[in-house]
């Protein structure tokens, strides 16, 4: 079994499309309006932005967490939590052994919280 789709609330599809296109660095892969659905392809997992979906907390892997946060801040994004070390992977059970997992949290254009996750070589 594998994850195929995650839904996130989006009241304004145009505004959400602009926000997520900037965040993800890609354009939507589909739009169906009505009924109010917008899709992005995240390496084979669909992100569905849906007017009738509940808000959820999604986490996105980013190549450079600090750079991503600064670019989002420069674009006017609301940074809820600055990058912080959350976990050091020592045994590889939740991520590559020998890496530290850092997270930051932002608000998207629709008021949903989005977690940004970056990994770097462990400092310990």
C-alpha positions in Angstrom: 0.0 0.0 0.0 1.2 3.5 -0.8 -0.1 7.0 -0.3 -1.7 8.3 -3.4 -3.4 11.6 -2.4 -3.6 14.2 0.4 -6.4 16.7 0.5 -6.1 20.2 1.9 -8.7 23.0 2.2 -8.5 25.8 -0.2 -11.3 28.4 -0.3 -9.8 30.4 -3.2 -8.4 28.2 -5.9 -6.6 31.0 -7.8 -4.9 32.3 -4.6 -4.0 28.7 -3.6 -2.7 27.9 -7.1 -0.4 30.9 -7.0 0.8 30.1 -3.5 1.5 26.4 -4.1 3.0 27.0 -7.5 5.6 29.2 -5.9 6.1 26.9 -2.9 6.4 23.7 -5.0 8.1 25.2 -8.0 5.6 23.7 -10.4 2.2 24.4 -11.9 -1.0 22.5 -11.1 -1.4 19.2 -12.9 -5.2 19.6 -13.0 -8.1 21.9 -12.2 -11.8 21.0 -12.1 -13.9 24.0 -11.3 -16.7 23.3 -10.6 -16.6 21.5 -8.2 -13.5 23.4 -6.9 -10.6 21.0 -7.1 -6.9 21.8 -7.9 -4.2 19.1 -8.1 -0.4 19.2 -7.9 1.8 16.2 -8.5 4.3 15.6 -5.7 6.5 12.8 -7.1 3.5 10.5 -7.7 1.4 11.6 -4.7 -1.4 14.0 -5.6 -1.9 17.1 -3.5 -5.6 18.0 -3.8 -6.6 21.5 -2.9 -10.4 21.3 -2.4 -12.9 23.9 -1.4 -14.8 21.3 0.7 -11.8 19.5 2.3 -11.0 20.0 6.0 -7.7 21.7 6.9 -4.9 19.2 7.5 -1.2 19.6 8.4 1.0 18.4 5.6 4.8 18.2 5.7 6.9 18.9 2.6 10.5 17.9 2.1 12.7 20.8 1.0 16.3 20.7 -0.2 17.4 23.8 1.8 15.1 24.6 4.7 16.7 27.9 5.7 16.7 29.2 2.1 13.1 28.1 1.6 12.0 29.9 4.7 13.8 33.1 3.6 12.4 32.9 0.1 8.9 32.4 1.5 9.3 35.3 4.0 10.5 37.6 1.2 7.4 36.6 -0.7 5.2 37.6 2.2 4.5 34.2 3.7 3.5 34.0 7.4 6.3 32.1 9.2 4.7 30.4 12.2 7.9 28.7 13.5 11.4 29.3 12.5 13.6 26.3 11.6 14.4 24.1 14.6 16.1 20.8 15.1 13.4 18.2 15.7 15.2 14.9 15.5 18.6 13.3 15.1 18.4 10.1 13.1 20.9 7.7 14.7 19.5 4.3 13.6 17.8 5.0 10.3 14.3 4.0 11.6 12.7 7.3 10.6 15.2 8.8 8.2 18.7 8.4 7.0 21.1 7.6 9.9 23.6 10.3 10.6 21.2 13.1 9.6 19.4 15.8 11.6 15.8 16.6 10.7 14.9 20.3 10.9 11.4 21.7 10.6 9.8 25.1 10.1 6.1 25.9 9.9 4.3 28.4 7.7 0.7 29.4 6.9 -0.4 28.9 3.4 -2.6 31.4 1.5 -5.7 29.6 2.8 -4.8 29.6 6.5 -3.6 26.0 6.7 -0.3 25.2 8.5 2.4 23.6 6.3 5.4 21.9 7.8 8.7 22.2 5.9 11.3 19.5 6.6 15.0 19.6 5.8 17.7 17.1 6.5 21.4 17.8 6.9 24.4 15.9 8.2 24.3 15.4 11.9 26.5 17.8 13.9 26.9 15.5 16.8 
